[in-house]
Amino acid sequence: MNIIQRLKEGANRATEKAQGTLEVSKLNSQIADIEREMGIHYREMGKVFYEGYRIGDMSKAEKEMVDLCKSCDLLQEEIDELRTRIAELKNERLCKCGYVATLDANFCPSCGRKS
């Protein structure tokens, strides 16, 4: 293989790696945005809970808190999907326990779950 061909292949690999790094950065930014949104929901849950406690009627607070919790569940699912995508870009696998393992691992080194 001549030197020019090797240089082209090296440049192509570098470009692919840079694109993957950029994609991971974008996904991490999306995760941070979603986590901020979840923080707003958490604060609202605290406020709703306190207001229900203060007036001595938790029935309204309970419904609002359940709705906020469901919203947080959906946001967490989005985060999980984004983290799975990041793991794929890094040639890794994300276990249900949250541990990131290599693709060739048959079992999770952290929890022992089959990959």
CORHU-V601409 format. One record per residue. N is the residue number from 1. RES is the residue in one letter. OMEGA is omega in whole degrees, 0 to 359 (999 if undefined). BURIAL is I if it has 16 or more other ideal C-beta (glycine too) atoms within 10 Angstrom, else O. Layout:
N	RES	OMEGA	BURIAL
N	RES	OMEGA	BURIAL
This chain:
1	M	182	O
2	N	186	O
3	I	181	O
4	I	178	O
5	Q	179	O
6	R	178	O
7	L	178	O
8	K	180	O
9	E	178	O
10	G	179	O
11	A	178	O
12	N	179	O
13	R	180	O
14	A	178	O
15	T	179	O
16	E	180	O
17	K	179	O
18	A	178	O
19	Q	178	O
20	G	179	O
21	T	178	O
22	L	179	O
23	E	179	O
24	V	179	O
25	S	178	O
26	K	180	O
27	L	177	I
28	N	177	O
29	S	177	O
30	Q	178	O
31	I	179	I
32	A	178	O
33	D	180	O
34	I	179	I
35	E	176	O
36	R	178	O
37	E	177	O
38	M	178	I
39	G	177	O
40	I	179	O
41	H	179	I
42	Y	179	O
43	R	179	O
44	E	177	O
45	M	179	I
46	G	179	O
47	K	180	O
48	V	180	I
49	F	182	O
50	Y	180	O
51	E	177	O
52	G	179	I
53	Y	184	O
54	R	181	O
55	I	177	O
56	G	179	O
57	D	183	O
58	M	184	O
59	S	179	O
60	K	180	O
61	A	182	I
62	E	180	O
63	K	180	O
64	E	180	I
65	M	178	I
66	V	178	O
67	D	179	O
68	L	178	I
69	C	178	O
70	K	177	O
71	S	179	I
72	C	177	I
73	D	179	O
74	L	178	O
75	L	179	I
76	Q	176	O
77	E	177	O
78	E	179	O
79	I	180	I
80	D	178	O
81	E	179	O
82	L	178	I
83	R	176	I
84	T	179	O
85	R	178	O
86	I	179	I
87	A	178	I
88	E	180	O
89	L	180	O
90	K	183	O
91	N	178	O
92	E	179	I
93	R	179	I
94	L	179	I
95	C	178	I
96	K	180	O
97	C	179	O
98	G	181	O
99	Y	177	O
100	V	181	O
101	A	177	I
102	T	181	O
103	L	183	O
104	D	179	O
105	A	178	O
106	N	180	O
107	F	178	O
108	C	179	I
109	P	183	O
110	S	186	O
111	C	179	O
112	G	179	O
113	R	179	O
114	K	182	O
115	S	999	O
